[in-house]
Amino acid sequence: MAQRIEDHAIIGDCYTAALVDRAGTIDWACLPRFDAPSTFAALLGDEHAGHWSLRPSDQHATAERRYDPDTLVLTTVWTTDSGIVEVTEFMPIDAHRATIVRRVRGLRGSVEMRQTLRIRFDYARALPWVRQIGDDDDPALLATAGPASVIVRGIRFHADDHRHLAVATVRDGDVLDTVLTWYPSHREPPVPIDVDAALAHTKDWWHAWTGKTRVEGRYAAETRQSLLFLRAMTHAETGGVVAAATTSLPEDPGGERNWDYRYVWLRDASLALASLIAHGYQDEAKHWRGWLLRAIAGDPADVQIMYGIAGERELPEWELDHLAGYAGSKPVRVGNGAYTQYQGDVFGEVLAALHDARELGVEENADSWALQRALLGYVEEHWQEPDNGIWEMRGPRRHFTHSRAMIWAAFDRGVAAVEEFGLEGPVDRWRSLRDAVRAEIDEHGYDRARGAFRQHYDTDEVDASLLVLPQIGFCKADDPRMLGTVKAIEDDLRVGSDGLVLRYRTSAGFDGLSGSEHPFLACSFWLVEQYAASGRIEDAERLMDVLVGYANDVGMLSEEVDVATGHHIGNTPQALSHLTLVAAADAINRARGKASGHRTRIPQRDGGTRSWTGEGERAGTPA
């Protein structure tokens, strides 16, 4: 049943999302929130797990699809021997209900369109009670199970072996709307929506949002599309940015590396903050900062690496044994046990992101700075502890060099807050600890024999996360130690003819899991950024062209890619992939601007000194 991961396009309302494949099937949707139990889950099993198909009856029909420019309104044109129809699919913005609209418009001739609807609530564990409640003029199908109901209006469905079918012939000029709306089962069904008004409002909303985007350069289109996906994965009310819209799409098809990514990682969300601010979205950045301050409020010792969309702290991991998994990849997981891990790098990522916000004009307030001081106080007490690392290793805790560098960044941003912005804090102590962490990394995190930084203090392996060190200002991109690290990563971690980058060598056995994985797209985008910053502009653009070429027909990227087949691997759309695409494009713009004498307005930290690259700007002054 499941289509390839790259066959999917996302539609969403900034509360949740649905995935539509090239064959016209919605095979994944969790309503009414990203992390709610699924209503359609065929992506993780088969059609019996729930799906909604809309396509011509002619199995030889061909389809071409695209988003309406600068929106998440998906348009598919189906061509058959008898005619052509256009299908428009979207989730209305500001509908205050999780609603999916599928509109068919006849363009030429006549086309018989067939819909198959199989609703399965609670990850396909709840077979709903389905009944007709409308009449011939206004047909409506109501499905209920436990706390959830959906009502489907616009066309009459008839029952057929635990599914519902509808067939209609659409001629030139005809318009046929089918609207599915989720609502709590203890309430009355919501009134029908005005589809024309909802479509116009949704397009206007997306156009207004994308109209604020500041982008330039060779990869402007990819940057705009990535920022749009990031907005789609940002919850409209809470400001939490989910890591992906899916769970359990495998890193190793057929294996156990299947995780639930429908939560908010502090690391990913911090990077999202930087991307949004740098491209003109200060309101969204303030919204996210509000989420962050609420989520981590309280005792810094209780800070987690991830939270629920509203800041929930309990994300227990359990398995859905009744689902076969995508391509037979079991287990299918809900929740994520990594929320209990200690990952020291998140302190650096959060404090660096909030410092970026200060530098780019987001005003600090007494409460937010007090919380940052509390975080730094916790780091002062615990900075020497080993952790599970950025990749959430399920093996023993270690002193990962990337984590140690992010601890350095935490103290560095504390020092900068006092020195550059006049905030109150024990700057001498923070400066001393920053220097101590640097000395430790220089002694234990650098392999002098190989001339490269190491993954952690007890190995000679390298790790792609080391490419972040220049980005946070720990060293310059052209530092000989960094150039040696790049050489080691090129030797050990690049695979395939295009040279995409693995996170680390799973054969080393540090992660506590069986099986292997594919190149992690964020790591390859980090390498693009490193190439650009160290003067290898042609290499940066060559690799960037390969990476953006892996995006599907609507610009989506998942977590990883199979270089042998080009297939997407892992959860999708992956926020970190799109975030690092934006950063890589910005790095190329900076490098090209520097080479041509043109100076861009995107900030870059360089060797520990934050500065603007905009013409006539001074450090700390927003563009």
N, C-alpha and C positions, 0 to 999 in steps of 0.2 A: 504493500500500500504506500509506504513512505517514499516520497520523491527525494531527490538529492537535496542536500542542505542548500546548495547554491541556487536551487530552483525557486526559492521562496522570496517573496517581497513582504515587507512589514506595512501594515496600516495601524494607526493608533490615535488615541485621543488624549495622550499625556496622563492617563490613569492606568491604562493597560494597552495591550496590542494583540493583533491577530496576524498569523502568517498565512499567506496565500501562495500556492504553488503555481507553476506554469500551466498545469492542467485545469486550473480554475477551482481548486479545492482549498478550503480553509481547513487545515489539519492540525492547527494549534491555536488555542485561544483560552486564556484564563480570565474569567469575568467575575467581578468588576475591577480587579486590581491585578497588577503583574504577577503577584505571588499567590493569588487565589487558586483554589482547586480548579482544574481544567473543565471546560465545557466541551471542547474538541481536543482530542489527544491522539489522533491517528498517527501523528509524527513519531510517537513512541511505541507504536504497536501496529495495529491494522485498523481497517475501517470500523471495526466493532468498538474501538475506543472513542469514536465520535469524530464526525467530519461533516462538511457542508460543501457539496460540489455544485458548481454552476458552469455549464459549458454547452456547446451545441451537441445535439444527439449524434451528429455526423462525427464518427471517430477519426476521420481523416482531416478534420478542421485544423487550420493552423492559426497560431496566435502571435501577436506582437504586443508588447506592453511597455509602459513607461509611467513615470509619475508626471502629473501636471507640473510644470516648472515651479520649483521652490515650494512644493507642498508634499504631503503624504497621501494625496488623492491618486489612487492607482487606476490607470486606464488601460484596458486590454482590448485590442481589435481582433475579432475572430473572423476568419475568412473560410467560407465553405463553397461548394459548387453552386449552391442555390442563392447565396447572398452573403452580406457582411453585417455584423453587429458590433457594437461597442459596449463593453461592460465597464462601468465606473464603480469603484469600491472605496469606501472610506468609513472612518469612525467620526461622527460629528463632534466637533469641539464645543464645549460648554453645554452639552446635552444633559448633564447631571444624571445620566444613566449610561451604562455600557451598551452602546448601540452600534450595530454593523449594518451598513446600507450597501446593497448590491443592485445597481441600476443597469438595465439592458435597454439600449437604444438601437433601433433598426436604422442602418445606413444605406442598404441597397438590397433589393430582392426580398426574400423571406428566409428565415432561419428558425428551425425548431430548436428551442432551448430546453434543456433538461436540468432539473435540480434534484439532488439527493441529500436529504437532511437526516442525520443520525446524531441526536443530542444525548450526551452521556456526562452527567455531572460527577464531580468529586473524583477526578482522575479515572473516569470510566467505571467507578464502583457503584454508581447509582443510576439505575434504569428509570427514567422519569415516567410519570403518569401523563399521557398526552391526550388532549381532547380538542375538538373543534368548538370554538366559542363565537365565531362570527356568523355571517350569512353570505349569500351569493354575491351581494354587492360589496361587502366588506369582510372577506374571509380572514380568519385569524386562527392560529394554532397555538395552544398553550401547553407548555411542558413544565412539570413541577416535580421536584424530589427534595425532601428535607427543606433546608432554608432557601433554596434557589428556585427561581422560575425564569423562563424566557417566553416571550410572546413573539410570534412571527406573523407579520402582516404583508398583504399585497398580492398574494397569489394563493390559490387553494391547493394544499397538499393532500394526498391520500395515503393511508397506511399501507405498508407492504413489508411484512416480515420484520418487525421491530425497526423499521425505518420509515421515512415519509418521502414520497416522490411528487414532483410537479412538472408538467410539460406544457409549454406554450409556444405557439408560433409567433415570431416577432417580424413584422414587415417594415418596410421603409417608412420612417417617421414615427413608428410606435415607440412608446416608453413604458417599460415594465419595472416597477420598483418592488424589491423584497427587503423588508426591514426586520431585523432581529434585535430585540431589546431584553437585557437581563434586568431583573428586579427582585427584591426580597419577597419570598413566597407568602409572607404574612400580610403583604400589602395588596391593594387593588392594582390591576394592570395599568401601566401608565398610558396616557392618551397618545394617539398617533402623532408622529412628527410631520412637519412640513418638509419634505425631502428637498424641494427646490431651495427653500430658505436655508436649510441646514447645510446644503452643499455650497451655496454662495458664502455663507458665514465662515465655513471651515476653510475654504480657499482664501478668503480675505484675511483670516487669522494667520494662516501660514505665511501668506505674502507679507503681512505686516512684520512678522517675526524675522523672516529671512531678509527683509529689507534693511534691517539694522546690521547685517553682517558686513564686516570690513575684511575683504580678501583681495589678494593680488597675486600675480605671478603665474607660472606655468601650470600649477596644480590648483588653481582657484576653484574650478568646478568640483573637483574631488573634495576640497576643503569645505565648500558650502554644503555638499551633500552629507558629509560626515557630521558637521555641526547640526544639521537638521535631524539626523538619526539620534544624536545625543540629546537634542531637545525632546524627541519622541520618547526617550527612555528616562526623562526627568518627570517625576510625579508632580502634577500641577499644583497640588495643595501643600504637600510636605516639603518639596524641593529635593527629595532623595533621588539619586541617579542610580538606576539598577545596572548591574554589570552586563546583563543580557536579558532578552525576553524569554529565554527557554531554560529548561532543565535537562540534564542527562544526555545531551547530544555529545557523543563520545570523542575523546582525544585519541583514542585507539579503538577504532571500530571492532566490535566483537569482544572488547576487553572491559576492565572494571573502572577505567579512568573517566567516570561519568559524574558530573557534579551539578548542583542546582545553583544557577547564577542569577536568580531573580531577586537579589538582595543588594544592599548598598555597601560596597567596600570603601573604607576610608581612603585607600590608596587611589583607586580609580576615580572616586568622586573628587579628590583633591586635584588630580590632573585635569578633570573636567572643568573645575573652577578656573584654572589657569588658562585653558583654551577659550572658555567663554569670555573671560575678561579681556584677553588679548584681541578678541575679534568683535568687541563692541557690546557685550552683554553684561553690563554691570548689574542690572536688576536681577537677572538669573543668578549671578554670583552672590548677591546679597541674600537671595532666597536660599541658596545652598548653604551659605554660612549660617543662616538661622537653623537649618536642619542640623548641621554639624554641632552647633553649640547646644542644641537641645539633646541630641543623641549622646554626647559624651559628657554632659553635665553631671556633676557629682564627684565622687572620689576618682582621681586619675588612675588609681590601681584597678578600677573596673572598666577602663577603656578597652573596647574590643576592636578587632580588625574589620568587622562588618556588623551591620545592623539591618533590621527590617526597614521597609520603606518609610514608616512613620517613626523609626528609631527603636523598634522592638529589639529586645536583647536576647530573647530565647529563640534560637533557630535550630532546634534539635533535628538531627538527621535520621531519616527512616527510609525504608525501601518499599517500593510498590511491586511486589512479586508477581502480580497478575498481568503486568505489562511486559511485553517481550523485549522492549527497548529498541531504539533506532538501530537498524541493521543487526539486530540480535545482541545489542550491547546491554548487558545487565551487570549490576542492578540499575534500575531507574530510581533515582533518589529525590526526595523532597527534604528541604532543609539542608544545612551545611555544617557538619561537625567542626569545621575549621574555625568557627566563631569563638571557640574556647582557646585557640592557640595564642601564644605570645609571639608577636612579630614586632620587634623593636623598630623596624623601619617606618611604621605608620606614624610615629611621633614626628619624625623628620618630614614626612610627606605632608602631614596636616599643618605643621608650623611653617613649612616652606610655602604652602598654598596660601595661608593667611598672610604671610609676608608679601607674596605676590599681590594679593588683594590691596594691601596697604599701598604698595608702590604704584599700583594702577588706579588709585583714587577712591577705593572703597574705605570709607571712614571707619576707624577703630572706635569702639566704645569701651567704657570702663569694665563692663561685664565680660566682653570678649577677650580683652587683654588679661583680666584676672584669671580667666580659664586657661589661657596660654601659659601664664606664669605657673599655674598649678601643674600643668602638663610638664613643664620644664623642671619643676621641683621633683616630680616623680622620676623623670629621666635622670636627674642628678643622683637619685638613690639607687637606680637599677641599671645604669648604663653599661655595667660590666657583664650583665647576664647574657647567656646564649639564648637563641630564639629559633623559631621554625622557618624563618626566612620568607622572602617575597613569594616563593612558589609554594608555600604552605606544606612544606615537607612533613610527611607523617612518620618520619624516622626520628632519631634522637635530635635534641636541640644542639645547635652548634653556633660558633661565632662566624656568621656569614659576613663576608667583606662588604657586600652591598648594605646589609643592615647596619654594620658599624659606621659606614659612610653616612647613612641617613641619621644616625645618632649625632654624628659630627654636624650635619646640616641643622638639626634641631637646635644645638647650642649656637651655631653660627647665626641663625635667624633671630635667636634671642639677643645676641650681641648687636646685630644690625638694628633691631627694634629700638634698643636704647640709644645707640650711637647715631642712627640716621633719623629717627622719629621722636626722640626725646621721651620715650616711655620709661617708666620706672622699673628697675630690676637690678639684681646683683651682677652687673656686667663683668666685673673682675673675675668672679667665680665661674661664670659661664665661659669666659674667654679662656681661663685656665683649663677647664674641662674640655673645651673644644680642642685645645692644643694637645691635651693628653690622649684624646681619641685619635687624632691625626698621627701622633707618635706610635700608638699601638698598631694602627693600620700599616704604617710604614715598616714596622718591625715584623708583624705577623701576617699581614694580608698581602704582602708582595713577595713573589717568588723571584729572587735575584738570579737564580740559575737560568730561569727561562726568560726573565725580563718582563714579567706580566703579573698583574694582580691575580689572586687566586679566589676560587669560589668561597671557601671558608678556610679557617686557619689550620685545619688538619688534612689538607689535600693539596695536590698539585693541579687539580682540575680547574678549568675556567668556567664561567657562567655568563650568559648574555646580559644579566642584570648589571654587570660591571660597566656596561656601556653608558649607564646613567651617571657615573662619577663626574664627568665634565659638565653634564647638564645641571647638576646641583652646585657646581663651583668647587668641588673638592680638588680638582686639578684641571689644567687646560687640555683641550682636545688634542693638542700637538705635543703634550708632555711625553717624553720618551717612554715613560712607564705605560702611558695609555696607548701609545703606538704599538708597543710590545704586546699589550693585552689584545688589541685589535688583531694583530697577527696571529696570536694564539686562538682567538675565537674563529678567525678565518680558517685556520688549520683544523680545529677540532669540532666546530659546531655548524659549519656551513655544509649544506647537503644539496644534491641535485645540480643540474646544469646551470640553474639560475643563482645558486649559492644562497638560498634562504637559510635562516639561522634557527637552530634549536635553542631551547632555554638552557639546557645542560645535557650531558650524556647520561641518559637513564641507566646505562650499563654500569655506571659507577655505584649504583645501589643505595644512594643517599636518601631517596624519597620514600622508601618503605612500601613501594607498590610494584606489582608485576606488570609486565608488558612495556611497550615503548610509546612514543608519541611522534607527532609530525612537527615541522617548523612552526614556531609561534610567531604570528605576524607582527606583534608589537616589537619583538626582538629585532626583526629585520628592519622595521621602521627606525628603531634606535640606531641601528648601524648606518642607515641613511643619514641620520642627524649627525652622527660622529664623522662620517666621511665629509659632509658639507662643512662642519666646523673646523676640520683639520686640513682643509684645502683640496680635498679630493672631490671636487664638484662633479666632474664627469662620472666618477664612480657612484656618487650619490644619486645622480639623475638616472643612471643606467639601472640601478637597483630599484629606485622609486618607480620607474616605468614598469618594471616587472611586477612590483607589488600592486600598483593600482590596476594592472591588467588582470589580477586575480579577482577583483570585485565583480560581482555578477552584473546582469544587464541593467539593474536599477541602482547599482553602486554599493550594495551591501557586502560587508566582510564578516566572516565568522572569526573564531579564535585562532585556528590553524589552517593549513592547506596541505594536501597531499601532492607533493611535487611530481610524483609519477603520473598522476591522473588529472591534476588541476582541481580536484574536488575539494569543497570546503569541509573542514573538520571542526567539531566542537560547537559550543553554544553560539547563537546568532540572534540579531546582529551584536557583535562584541564591542562594547563601549571602548575597551582598551585599544583594540585595533584601530578604531576610528579616531580616538584621541591621539595616538601616536602618529597616525597619518597626518593629522593637522600639524603636529609639532615638526614632523619631518619636512612637510611643505614649507613651513615657516623658516626652518633652518636653511633650506635651499634658497629661499628668497633673501635671507640675510647674506648668504655666501655670494649669490649673484649680485646683490646690491653692493657688497663690498668690492667685488671684482670690477664692477662698472662705475664705481664712484657714487652710485645711488644708495641712499641710506633708508632703511625701512623703519617702521614704528613698532616693531615687535621686540619686546624686552628679552635680554639674554644675560644670564649670569656667567661670568667669565673669570675663572681662577679665584673665586671667592669675593669678587667685587661686582656688585650689581650695577648695571648701567643701562641707559637707554641708547638705542642705536638710531633714534629719530634725529634728523637734522635740527640742531639748535636746542635739543632737549637736554636737561640736566638730570642727574641721577635722582630717582624718586619722584619725578614730575610726570603725571599722567599725560599721555598723548591725547 
